[in-house]
């Protein structure tokens, strides 16, 4: 244990740890190396994790996590569900108090996560000094993470403060069984690319027809993934591909999506959660960026390419834009040429 860690933890390994990182998909993926370091550092500690409903499939059955605490984060925002929300928050508060945590870590850095951290009543509560919405007021110790650093490295700064820093960045994904269409894709043994045509922000979405055009030119088949909301985008991309891509949007669970990505030769993606899953596996990613910064949220590691237009307004971090010139200015032909730069010789 480092001197700093001894000061924070009073020289004792915590028996029970709470990690508060409810969302989003990409952010939770970025926190997996932190989990790996935490578990390696404290192999006998019990680790609990607060996750948002809809994302629990990413961590269910994970051998490094002893308990998942699922919260209805999105429901809490609805005034029409205020009564139910208050009951759930009350139950969560009581549950956290019963656990008697020694250490609580807030990787989210928002008011809600800060309150959850405080509700744990852990004697040591750690978060980032630049956390937003006043959440840092609920911590006993604040760690400077920095804003213009990759999220993976930012989370690892808290691991370092706890004496758990590991130079090896490992993304420990749980292994899941797959069935149906997902199993069929994996079992036939043919190479394939994964296309992620959607994203959380409309401004981060490259035209679906452009993805389809790229798929039509690739020397392998493609599968287009996404949730039910992305089904129209995925179907459009598949239709434009000339039969070289199929849509699995809305047909996979989160664990099945992870397995589809695990088996891919490469991934072509907007700035999205699945893009980070691919990077965690070390699969080459062709990432299309417009309004966001690849410095902060690009695919982590080596062997990836970032594709951007030359628009001076990018990155603007805007969720709404009247013309989306930074995305529409990227041609399918340009993306295809960049992709061919990273395909292995036997596949090019």
Residue pairs with C-beta under 8 A, 6 or more apart in sequence:
1 9
1 11
1 163
2 163
4 161
4 163
5 161
5 162
5 163
5 164
6 163
8 124
8 126
8 141
8 161
8 162
9 103
9 124
9 162
9 163
12 102
13 42
13 44
13 45
14 42
14 45
14 101
14 102
14 103
14 124
15 44
15 45
15 46
15 102
16 45
16 46
16 48
16 99
16 100
16 101
16 102
16 103
17 38
17 42
17 45
17 46
17 47
17 48
17 101
17 102
17 103
17 104
17 105
18 48
18 49
18 50
18 96
18 99
18 101
18 103
18 104
18 105
18 117
18 120
18 122
19 31
19 35
19 38
19 47
19 48
19 49
19 50
19 104
19 105
19 107
20 50
20 104
20 105
20 106
20 107
20 108
20 113
20 116
20 117
21 27
21 28
21 31
21 49
21 50
21 51
21 107
21 108
21 113
22 50
22 51
22 52
22 55
22 71
22 73
22 108
22 112
22 113
23 51
23 52
23 55
23 73
23 108
24 55
24 200
24 273
25 55
25 58
25 254
25 272
25 273
25 274
25 276
25 277
26 151
26 272
26 273
26 275
26 276
26 297
27 107
27 108
27 151
28 51
28 55
28 58
28 59
29 58
29 171
29 273
29 276
29 277
29 280
30 150
30 151
30 152
30 155
30 276
30 300
31 107
31 151
31 155
32 170
32 171
32 172
32 173
32 280
33 152
33 155
33 156
33 166
33 169
33 170
33 171
34 107
34 155
34 156
34 158
34 159
35 47
35 49
35 64
35 65
35 172
36 64
36 166
36 170
36 171
36 172
37 156
37 159
37 164
37 165
37 166
38 45
38 47
38 64
38 159
38 162
38 164
39 47
39 64
40 164
40 166
41 159
41 162
41 163
41 164
42 164
46 66
46 67
47 64
47 65
47 66
47 67
48 65
48 66
48 67
48 68
48 69
48 99
48 101
49 59
49 65
49 67
49 68
49 69
50 69
50 71
50 113
50 116
51 58
51 59
51 68
51 69
51 70
51 71
52 70
52 71
52 72
52 73
52 74
53 70
53 71
53 72
53 73
53 74
53 75
54 74
55 254
56 68
56 70
57 253
57 254
57 255
58 254
58 255
58 258
59 65
59 68
59 174
60 68
60 174
60 255
61 174
61 176
62 172
62 174
63 174
64 172
69 92
69 95
69 96
71 88
71 92
71 116
72 85
72 88
73 112
75 81
75 84
75 85
75 88
76 85
76 88
76 89
76 112
78 85
92 116
92 119
93 119
96 116
96 119
96 120
96 121
97 119
97 120
97 121
99 120
100 121
101 120
101 121
101 122
102 122
102 123
102 124
103 122
103 124
103 125
103 126
104 117
104 120
104 122
104 124
104 125
104 126
105 117
105 125
105 126
105 127
105 158
106 113
106 114
106 116
106 117
106 125
106 126
106 127
106 128
106 131
106 135
106 138
106 139
107 113
107 127
107 155
107 158
108 135
109 127
109 128
109 130
109 131
109 132
109 135
109 136
110 131
110 132
110 133
110 135
111 132
111 133
111 134
111 135
113 127
113 135
114 127
114 131
114 133
114 134
114 135
114 136
114 137
114 138
114 139
115 135
115 138
117 125
117 127
117 135
117 138
117 139
118 125
118 138
123 140
124 140
124 141
125 138
125 139
125 140
125 141
126 139
126 140
126 141
126 142
126 143
126 158
126 161
126 162
127 135
127 136
127 138
127 139
127 142
127 143
128 136
128 142
128 143
128 144
128 145
128 154
128 158
129 136
129 142
129 143
129 144
129 145
130 136
130 144
130 145
130 146
130 147
131 139
131 142
136 142
141 161
143 157
143 158
143 161
144 157
145 154
145 155
145 157
145 158
146 154
146 157
147 296
148 295
148 296
149 295
149 296
150 295
150 296
150 297
150 298
150 300
151 296
151 297
152 169
152 300
156 165
156 169
159 165
159 166
169 300
169 301
171 280
171 281
173 258
173 262
173 277
173 280
173 281
174 255
175 259
176 255
176 256
176 258
176 259
178 186
178 255
178 256
178 259
178 260
179 256
180 251
181 248
181 251
181 252
182 248
182 251
182 252
182 256
182 259
182 260
185 192
185 223
185 248
185 260
185 263
186 259
186 260
186 263
190 220
190 221
191 220
191 221
191 265
191 347
192 220
192 221
192 222
192 223
192 263
192 264
192 265
193 215
193 218
193 220
193 221
193 222
193 223
193 264
193 265
193 266
193 267
193 268
194 222
194 223
194 224
194 225
194 260
194 261
194 264
194 266
194 267
194 268
194 269
194 274
194 278
195 211
195 214
195 215
195 222
195 223
195 224
195 225
195 234
195 237
195 245
195 267
195 268
195 269
196 224
196 225
196 226
196 267
196 268
196 269
196 270
196 272
196 274
196 275
197 205
197 206
197 208
197 211
197 224
197 226
197 230
197 233
197 234
197 236
197 237
197 249
197 270
198 205
198 226
198 227
198 229
198 230
198 233
198 234
198 249
198 270
198 272
199 205
199 270
199 271
199 272
200 272
200 273
201 291
201 292
201 319
202 319
202 320
203 290
203 291
203 318
203 319
203 320
203 321
203 324
203 327
204 270
204 271
204 272
204 289
204 290
204 291
204 292
204 327
205 233
205 270
205 327
206 270
206 288
206 290
206 327
206 330
207 327
207 328
208 232
208 233
208 234
208 236
208 237
208 240
209 236
209 237
209 240
210 330
210 331
210 332
210 335
211 224
211 237
211 240
211 268
211 332
212 236
212 237
212 238
212 239
212 240
212 241
212 245
213 240
213 241
213 332
214 268
214 332
214 335
214 336
214 339
215 222
215 224
215 237
215 238
215 240
215 241
215 244
215 245
216 240
216 241
216 242
216 244
216 245
217 332
217 336
218 244
218 336
218 339
219 343
219 347
219 348
220 265
220 347
221 244
221 245
221 246
222 241
222 244
222 245
222 246
222 268
223 245
223 246
223 247
223 248
223 260
224 233
224 234
224 237
224 238
224 245
224 246
224 247
224 248
224 249
225 234
225 248
225 249
225 252
225 257
225 260
225 261
225 274
226 233
226 234
226 249
226 250
227 249
227 250
228 249
228 250
230 249
230 250
231 247
231 249
231 250
233 249
234 247
234 248
234 249
234 250
235 247
235 249
237 245
237 247
238 245
238 246
238 247
248 260
252 260
257 274
257 277
258 277
261 267
261 274
261 277
261 278
261 281
261 283
262 281
262 283
264 278
264 283
265 283
265 284
265 343
265 344
265 347
266 283
266 284
266 285
266 286
266 339
266 342
266 343
267 274
267 275
267 278
267 283
267 284
267 285
267 286
268 285
268 286
268 288
268 335
268 339
269 275
269 278
269 285
269 286
269 287
269 288
270 287
270 288
271 287
271 288
271 289
271 290
271 292
271 294
271 297
271 298
275 285
275 287
275 299
276 299
276 300
278 285
278 299
279 285
279 299
279 300
279 301
279 304
280 300
282 301
282 303
284 303
284 304
284 305
284 342
284 343
285 299
285 304
285 305
286 304
286 305
286 307
286 335
286 338
286 339
286 342
287 294
287 298
287 299
287 304
287 305
287 306
287 307
288 307
288 308
288 327
288 330
288 335
289 298
289 306
289 307
289 308
289 314
289 315
290 308
290 309
290 311
290 314
290 315
290 324
290 326
290 327
291 314
291 315
291 316
291 317
291 318
291 319
291 321
291 326
292 315
292 317
293 315
293 317
294 306
294 308
298 304
298 306
299 306
303 342
304 342
305 338
305 339
305 341
305 342
307 330
307 334
307 335
307 338
308 314
308 326
308 330
309 325
309 326
309 327
309 329
309 330
310 329
311 325
311 326
311 329
313 325
313 326
314 326
316 326
340 348
